[in-house]
Amino acid sequence: MAAEFEVPFRLIRADDAPATNPQGDAFHFGLQDIKGALVAAERLPDGRLYWDFTLRVKEGGAKPSFLGRFASGPAGDRFIYLAWLSVPRSVWINRVKARLSDLDWPLVREAAASGRPLTADLTGRSPGGGRVPVGWRLGDA
């Protein structure tokens, strides 16, 4: 059985405005877990929203295989969702993907060893851009 270890992550977004909201619905916004629950953001000193969380990663493959509460999608193409849920209609207004398959072993291992989060700024990212690469980098601890 392949060994697993935890890796810290941070997602950032400038605001909570959905890319589209044609009906003007009130909404909840957050980091979506694999059961559809949303985790609200915290605020950085500059006012931007952020979410800190960890995922497990399984050793042994050519690419990291992520597991955990926020790792959505099939094993070879996992991603993380930021999502907007309509309050009156209980449907997703928008969801934005941050693909985990863009991450390689050297960056993942450096994040795990240093305790610095793998960080992506999803400001301006719109729904339907799931195949657009995410600019993952090592953030501050």
C-alpha positions as CSV (number, residue, x, y, z in Angstrom):
1,M,0.0,0.0,0.0
2,A,1.4,3.4,-1.0
3,A,2.3,5.9,1.8
4,E,0.3,9.1,2.2
5,F,1.3,12.5,3.6
6,E,-0.5,15.8,4.1
7,V,0.1,18.9,2.1
8,P,-1.2,22.4,3.0
9,F,-3.1,24.5,0.5
10,R,-4.4,28.1,0.2
11,L,-6.9,29.4,-2.3
12,I,-7.3,33.2,-2.7
13,R,-10.0,35.2,-4.5
14,A,-10.4,39.0,-4.5
15,D,-14.2,38.9,-3.9
16,D,-17.2,36.7,-3.7
17,A,-19.0,38.0,-6.8
18,P,-20.2,35.2,-9.1
19,A,-19.2,35.4,-12.7
20,T,-22.9,35.2,-13.6
21,N,-26.1,35.4,-11.6
22,P,-28.8,36.2,-14.2
23,Q,-31.6,35.9,-11.6
24,G,-29.9,38.0,-9.0
25,D,-30.2,35.3,-6.4
26,A,-28.9,35.7,-2.9
27,F,-26.1,33.1,-2.6
28,H,-23.7,31.3,-0.3
29,F,-20.1,31.2,-1.5
30,G,-17.2,29.1,-0.4
31,L,-14.8,26.2,-0.8
32,Q,-17.0,23.2,-1.7
33,D,-16.3,19.8,-0.1
34,I,-17.0,16.4,-1.8
35,K,-20.4,16.2,-0.1
36,G,-21.5,19.7,-1.4
37,A,-21.0,21.6,1.9
38,L,-19.5,25.1,1.6
39,V,-16.7,26.4,3.9
40,A,-16.8,30.2,4.2
41,A,-13.7,32.2,3.5
42,E,-11.5,34.2,5.9
43,R,-10.0,37.6,5.0
44,L,-6.4,38.6,4.5
45,P,-5.3,42.0,5.8
46,D,-5.7,43.4,2.2
47,G,-9.3,42.3,2.1
48,R,-9.0,39.3,-0.2
49,L,-10.7,36.1,0.7
50,Y,-8.8,32.9,1.5
51,W,-9.2,29.3,2.5
52,D,-6.5,27.3,4.2
53,F,-6.9,23.5,4.2
54,T,-4.9,20.3,3.8
55,L,-5.2,17.3,1.4
56,R,-3.5,14.0,1.6
57,V,-1.4,12.9,-1.3
58,K,-0.6,9.3,-2.1
59,E,3.0,8.3,-3.0
60,G,3.8,5.9,-5.9
61,G,2.4,7.4,-9.1
62,A,3.9,9.4,-11.8
63,K,1.7,12.3,-10.7
64,P,0.5,13.1,-7.2
65,S,-2.8,11.6,-6.3
66,F,-4.8,13.8,-3.9
67,L,-7.3,12.6,-1.4
68,G,-9.5,14.3,1.2
69,R,-12.5,16.4,1.9
70,F,-11.9,18.9,-0.9
71,A,-10.4,16.7,-3.6
72,S,-13.3,16.3,-6.2
73,G,-13.3,14.4,-9.5
74,P,-11.7,11.2,-10.7
75,A,-8.4,10.0,-9.4
76,G,-6.4,11.1,-12.4
77,D,-7.9,14.5,-12.7
78,R,-8.8,15.8,-9.2
79,F,-9.7,19.5,-8.6
80,I,-10.9,21.8,-6.0
81,Y,-14.1,23.9,-6.3
82,L,-15.0,27.4,-5.2
83,A,-18.8,27.5,-5.6
84,W,-21.8,29.8,-5.4
85,L,-25.0,28.3,-4.2
86,S,-28.4,30.0,-4.9
87,V,-30.2,30.4,-1.5
88,P,-33.8,30.5,-2.9
89,R,-33.3,27.8,-5.5
90,S,-30.7,25.5,-3.8
91,V,-28.8,25.1,-7.2
92,W,-25.2,25.9,-8.1
93,I,-25.0,29.4,-9.7
94,N,-21.3,29.0,-10.6
95,R,-18.4,26.7,-9.7
96,V,-14.7,27.4,-10.5
97,K,-12.2,24.6,-10.6
98,A,-8.6,24.7,-9.5
99,R,-7.0,21.6,-11.1
100,L,-4.7,19.6,-8.9
101,S,-3.3,17.7,-11.9
102,D,-1.2,20.8,-12.7
103,L,0.9,20.0,-9.6
104,D,4.1,18.0,-9.8
105,W,6.1,16.0,-7.3
106,P,8.9,18.5,-6.6
107,L,6.4,21.3,-5.7
108,V,4.2,19.0,-3.6
109,R,7.1,17.6,-1.7
110,E,8.6,21.0,-1.0
111,A,5.2,22.2,0.3
112,A,4.9,19.2,2.6
113,A,8.5,19.5,3.9
114,S,8.4,23.3,4.4
115,G,4.9,23.6,5.7
116,R,4.3,26.3,3.1
117,P,1.0,26.0,1.4
118,L,0.5,25.3,-2.3
119,T,-1.3,28.6,-3.2
120,A,-3.4,29.6,-6.2
121,D,-5.2,33.0,-6.8
122,L,-8.5,32.3,-8.5
123,T,-9.5,36.0,-8.8
124,G,-11.2,36.5,-12.2
125,R,-11.3,32.8,-12.9
126,S,-14.7,32.0,-14.5
127,P,-16.8,28.8,-14.7
128,G,-16.1,26.5,-17.6
129,G,-12.3,27.1,-17.4
130,G,-11.6,23.8,-15.7
131,R,-8.9,22.9,-18.3
132,V,-7.1,26.3,-17.9
133,P,-3.9,25.7,-15.9
134,V,-3.8,27.1,-12.4
135,G,-0.7,29.0,-11.4
136,W,0.2,27.0,-8.3
137,R,3.1,28.4,-6.2
138,L,4.5,28.0,-2.7
139,G,2.9,30.5,-0.4
140,D,4.0,31.9,2.9
141,A,3.8,29.6,6.0
